[in-house]
Amino acid sequence: MSADDQKRAAGEAAAGLVRDDMVVGLGTGSTAAWFVKALASRGLAGVRGVATSVATEALARSLGLAILDLNDAPPIDLTVDGADEIGPGLALIKGAGAALLREKLVWEASSRCVVIAEAAKPVAGLGAAPLPIEVVAFGHVTTARRIVSVLEQHAIAAAPRLRMAGAALLVTDSGNLIYDVVCGAIPDPAGLGAALKSVTGVVEHGLFIGLADLALIGRDDGVTSLTL
């Protein structure tokens, strides 16, 4: 199976967890898109989605799914989303799709969170995938300097790089910028995450710790589960 086939298999397996009348968080990215398509094809009654990005909302509406704003949504029963890396204890790096802030807001409002991915995403330790850090645009260069200091305190020697969209700075759906950091290894993901959130100017980071309940991994021989 190709990586895309594995993503599709994982997305379809996750769609099988949804029941009538559920409120479902809809993730962002190529893997989450397979879940949204599979969910729409099931034709369940009363299902409403909460999208984590403008792109996901557009896809879901185009497929006939009802969409709620997070402000108006009842408690979310289930969120399904992809990941850039899946580490021990279902610790994740997310944010390659530039939706990490909205994704985390939806994840934290959910009763259950399921991550879906292809076979290459589970790793022995987080850090090879770039860690995105969403920052406010005002003073972002000084914020980046503070980020470097935090990284150094956690034994990470890496230079944050602004994410670009072609020749222009990438701007998130919330109007912020993203710095990506290739850490190599993250000895203490929870500690680093807490330290980054304490930096003035940092809005959110892509370390999702203690949020995923289940991972569905598409492999050549089918879909396997990872649990806590």
N, C-alpha and C positions, 0 to 999 in steps of 0.2 A: 504494500500500500504506500502511496505517496504521503507526504506530510499533510497535504490538503485532504486526502481521503481519511487519514487518521483524525483530523480535526472534525470532519463531517460526522464520522462515527461517534465521537465523543459528544458532539452537539445533539445528535439524534437520541443518544442514550439519556442525556440530561432532559430532553423534552419529554421523555417518558415518565419523568418524576412529577410533571405538572398535572393537576387535576382541575375539574370544573370549578369556576368561581375563585380561583386563586389570584392573588396579586403577585406579580412576578417581576423581579428586577432583571433588566435586560442589559447585559454587558456590552462592551465596545471592542471592536477588532475583528480580525478575519475568523477566528474560532467562534466567538460569540455570535457572529453573523449566521453561522450554520445552525446554531441553536435557535435563533429567532426564526429562521426559515422553517426549521422542523416544527417549532411550536405552532406557527401559523398553519402549517399543513395538517395539524391534528384536528382543527376545527372544534376545539373545546368550547363549552358554553360558559359565559361570564368571566372569562380570563381577561385581566387588565394588566398592562405592563407599565413599569416605571423605567424610562430609558436613561442611560448614563451618559449619553452624548447626543448632540444634534444629529449626527450621522445615523446612530442607532434608531432614534425616533423616526427619522425619515424612512428608513428601511421598514420598520415595524408598521408604520401607517400605510406604506405602499402595499403591504401584504394583508391589510385589513385588520390588524390588531388594534384594540383600544388602548390608548395611552393616557396615563394620569401624570400630572405634575407631582413631584415628591411632596410639595406643600399640601396637596389635597388628598394624598393617598392614605388609606388605612394602613395598619402594619403590613409590611411586605412578608409574604409567606416564604418565598424562595427567590434567591438571586443566583443567576448562572452567568459566569464570566470566564474569560481566558486568563492566562498568566504568561509572563516572560520566563520565569523560573519558578519551580516548585521545590522547596527545600525540606529538610527534616521538620516534622511537626506541622506540615502544611503551611510553613512560612513561605511567603510569596514575594517576588518582585513583579510589579505590574506598572503599566503606564506607557508602553511603547505606542499605544494609540492616542496618547496625549489627553486621556480622560480620567486620570488618576484621582483628581479631587472629587468629581461627581461620582466616580465609581465607589470611592470609599464612603461617601455620604450615603449611598444606596446600600452598600454592604452593611454598614453599621445600623441601618434601619430595618434589617432583615432578620427573620427568625432563623433562617438556614441559608448558608452560602455554599454553592458547589462550583468548583473550578474545573474547567475542561481544557484539555491540551493534547497535543501530539506526543509521541513517545520520547522525543528529545528533551522535553521540558523538565522532568524530574531530575534533580541534581543532588550530589552529596552535601553541598554547601552553597549558599547564595553568594553572588558577587561577580560572576562572569558576564551576566547580562547587565547592560547599563542601568543604573539606578536613577530614575527621573525624580527631580525635585522641582516642584512648581513654586514660583516666586512672583511677588507683585513686581510690575515693571518699574515702578519708581525706585530708584536707588539699587537696582538689581546687581550692579557691579560690586557695591559694598556688601550686599547680601552674600554674593558669591565668595568674598573674602572670609566672611564669617563661617560659611559652609566649609571652606578649606580648613579652618582652625578646628572645627568639630571633627572632620575626617581625621586630621592628624592626632587628635586626642583618642581616636579609636584605631590607631595603628594602620590608617589607610592613607597612602601617598598617591593621590590622584587629583587631576585638575578638572573641575567642572567645565563642561562645554555647553554653550547655548545651543539649543535645538533650532534648526533652521527649516524653513519651508521654501525650498529653492533659494533665491537670493535674499529673502526677507526672513525676519525673525518669526518663528512659529508662535502664534497666539492661541491660547486654549479657548474653549467655549466660554470660560469664565473671565476671559480677558487678561490672563496671566501669561508669563513666560515659563519655559522649562530649561533647567540645567540638567544635563545627563552626566553621570559619574560612573566610569568603569572602575569599580573598586578592586577587582581581582578576587578578593575574598572579604567577607564581612564576618569578623569573629563573633560579634555580638549584635545581631540584627535588631533585637528589641531595644537595647541600649542606644544604638545609633539612631533608631527611629525616634525615640524620645528626645534625644539631644537635638536632632534636626528640627523637630517641632518647636523647640524652645528658641530658635533663631528668629529674631524679628525680620520680617520680610518673607520668610518661608510660609507658604500657604499649606502645602501638603507634600508628602513624599510617597514613593512607590513601594515602600515596605508594608505589606499587609500581614500583620502578625496576630495570631489568635482569632482570625475571622473565618477562615475556611473550615467547613465541617467535613467535606468529602471532595476528593479529586477523581474525575473520570478521565482515564488516559486511553486514547486511541492507539492501538498497536496493530502490527500486522496480523496477529491472531485474534483480534477482537478488542473489546473495551475492558480494561481492568480498573479496579477501585483502589484508592489509597485513603486510609482513614487515620485519625489521630491515634 
